[in-house]
Amino acid sequence: MTTASFVKESDGSFHYLPSEEVLWPVATDELKESFWTNGFIIIRNLFSSGEVEKLVKAIEGCKEFWTANYPLLDLNDRQFFQSNWNEPGTDILGMAVRNAKFVGIAEQLLNRGELYLYNGKVIMKQPETGGALLWHQDYGYWYNNRAIFPDFITGVIALTKSDRENGGLEVIRGSHHCGRIEHHSH
C-alpha cells in the first residue's frame, strides 16, 4: 500500500483558490494504482497540525455542534457520539470537507470533475471507553439511498491519534472488489 505525505497550510478559514500553485497533492500513477487495488490510500499531513488544531478547537467550542450530535451504543454498550450533516456549512468543518486539497485528491482518484458531498460526519469516542461501529460497506448505504453506482469516496480526517488500540477505522484491503454488500445491524 502506498502512503503519501503532503504539507501546505491554508489560510485560517480553509479557503483555497483553484488558481494557486501546488494546490493539492497530485495523485501519482502509483497512488491511483494503490487506491484502485486496495480500495483506500493514506495521505499523511494533508492538513497541517495547525489546521487540525483549528478543527479540534472548532468542534470543542461550538455549542451548536454539541447539541446536534447524538449518543450511540456499540455492541458492548460503550457510548460514542456522532453528528451528521448533508449540506456543508460555512463554518470551518464545512470548509474542511470541501477544501480544494481534500476534494482535489478525490477528484483525481475518481477521474471526475466536480464532486458533491453526500454527507459529513464526526464520530467522537471518549478516552478509555472506545466504541466500535459495526463492520459495514458504505456503498450498501449509498445504494439504498438511490446512489446506484459506486462512484463515491469515503474521506476520513483523523483529528486525534487513531489506531487499533483506541478504535481507529479498520478497512478490509480489496473489499471494494466484492461488489455491494448489504448492511445488517447484528
C-alpha positions in Angstrom: 0.0 0.0 0.0 1.2 3.5 -0.9 1.3 6.2 1.7 1.7 9.8 0.6 2.6 12.9 2.6 1.7 16.5 1.9 2.0 19.7 3.8 0.6 23.0 2.7 -1.1 25.4 5.2 -4.3 27.1 4.2 -5.5 30.4 5.5 -7.3 30.4 8.8 -10.6 29.6 7.2 -9.5 26.7 5.0 -10.1 28.7 1.8 -8.1 27.8 -1.3 -8.3 29.3 -4.8 -8.2 27.0 -7.8 -5.5 29.2 -9.4 -3.0 28.6 -6.6 0.2 26.8 -7.4 0.8 23.5 -5.8 -2.9 23.5 -4.8 -3.2 19.9 -3.7 -1.2 16.7 -3.8 -1.0 15.2 -7.2 -2.4 11.7 -7.4 0.5 10.0 -8.9 0.1 6.8 -11.0 1.4 4.8 -8.0 -1.1 6.4 -5.7 -4.0 5.8 -8.1 -2.9 2.2 -8.6 -2.8 1.7 -4.8 -6.3 3.2 -4.5 -7.9 1.0 -7.2 -6.1 -2.1 -6.0 -6.5 -1.8 -2.2 -9.7 0.4 -2.1 -8.0 3.1 0.0 -5.0 5.2 0.4 -3.5 7.1 3.3 -2.2 10.7 2.9 -0.4 11.8 5.9 -0.3 15.5 6.7 -2.9 16.5 4.1 -4.0 19.0 6.8 -1.2 20.6 8.8 -1.0 20.3 12.5 -2.2 23.9 12.7 -5.2 23.1 10.6 -6.1 20.0 12.6 -5.8 22.1 15.8 -8.3 24.6 14.4 -10.7 21.8 13.6 -10.5 20.4 17.1 -11.0 23.8 18.7 -13.9 24.5 16.4 -15.6 21.2 17.5 -14.8 21.7 21.2 -16.0 25.3 21.2 -19.2 25.0 19.1 -22.4 24.8 21.2 -24.5 24.1 18.1 -22.3 21.1 17.2 -22.6 19.6 20.7 -26.4 20.0 20.7 -26.7 18.5 17.3 -24.8 15.2 18.0 -26.4 12.2 19.5 -25.1 9.3 21.6 -24.9 5.8 20.2 -24.0 2.5 21.8 -21.8 -0.2 20.3 -22.4 -3.9 20.7 -20.6 -3.8 24.0 -22.8 -0.9 25.3 -19.9 1.5 25.0 -21.1 5.0 24.2 -19.8 7.2 21.5 -21.2 10.3 19.8 -22.0 11.1 16.2 -23.0 14.2 14.3 -24.2 14.1 10.6 -24.9 16.7 8.1 -26.0 16.6 4.4 -25.1 20.2 3.5 -21.7 21.6 4.4 -22.0 24.9 6.3 -19.8 27.9 6.0 -18.1 27.1 9.3 -14.6 25.5 9.5 -16.0 21.9 9.4 -17.9 22.7 6.2 -14.9 24.3 4.7 -12.6 21.4 5.6 -14.7 18.8 3.8 -15.0 20.8 0.6 -11.4 22.1 0.8 -9.6 22.0 -2.5 -6.8 19.7 -1.3 -9.3 17.3 0.2 -11.7 17.3 -2.7 -8.9 17.7 -5.3 -7.4 14.3 -4.5 -10.8 12.7 -4.6 -11.5 14.2 -8.0 -8.2 12.9 -9.3 -8.7 9.4 -7.8 -12.2 9.0 -9.4 -11.1 10.8 -12.5 -14.1 13.1 -12.3 -14.7 16.8 -12.4 -16.9 18.4 -9.8 -17.9 16.2 -6.8 -20.6 16.7 -4.2 -20.8 16.0 -0.5 -23.1 13.0 0.1 -22.8 13.5 3.9 -20.4 14.7 6.5 -20.0 13.1 9.9 -18.0 13.5 13.0 -17.6 10.4 15.3 -16.3 11.1 18.8 -15.1 8.3 21.1 -14.4 9.1 24.7 -10.9 8.3 26.1 -10.6 4.9 27.7 -14.0 3.7 26.5 -13.6 3.3 22.8 -16.7 2.4 20.9 -16.9 0.2 17.8 -19.1 0.7 14.7 -20.4 -2.5 13.1 -18.5 -3.7 10.1 -20.1 -2.4 7.0 -19.6 -1.3 3.5 -20.5 2.4 2.8 -21.7 1.5 -0.7 -24.6 -0.6 0.9 -25.9 2.6 2.5 -25.4 4.7 -0.6 -27.2 2.2 -2.8 -30.2 2.1 -0.5 -30.4 5.9 -0.8 -30.6 5.7 -4.6 -26.9 6.2 -5.4 -26.7 3.0 -7.5 -23.2 3.5 -8.9 -20.3 3.1 -6.5 -18.7 6.4 -7.7 -18.1 7.6 -4.1 -15.2 8.1 -1.8 -15.2 8.0 2.0 -12.7 10.5 3.2 -11.5 10.3 6.8 -9.7 13.1 8.6 -8.3 11.8 11.9 -8.2 14.7 14.3 -6.5 12.8 17.1 -4.4 9.6 17.3 -6.4 6.8 15.6 -5.1 3.3 15.7 -6.2 -0.3 16.5 -5.8 0.2 20.3 -8.2 3.2 20.5 -10.7 2.0 18.0 -9.4 3.6 14.8 -11.0 2.8 11.4 -10.2 -0.6 10.0 -10.5 -1.2 6.3 -10.5 -4.6 4.6 -8.0 -4.3 1.8 -9.5 -5.1 -1.6 -13.1 -5.5 -0.3 -14.4 -3.0 -2.9 -13.9 -5.7 -5.4 -16.6 -7.8 -3.7 -19.4 -5.8 -5.1 -22.2 -4.4 -3.0 -22.5 -6.0 0.5 -25.8 -5.4 2.3 -25.5 -4.0 5.8 -27.0 -5.9 8.7 -27.5 -4.4 12.1 -26.4 -7.6 14.0 
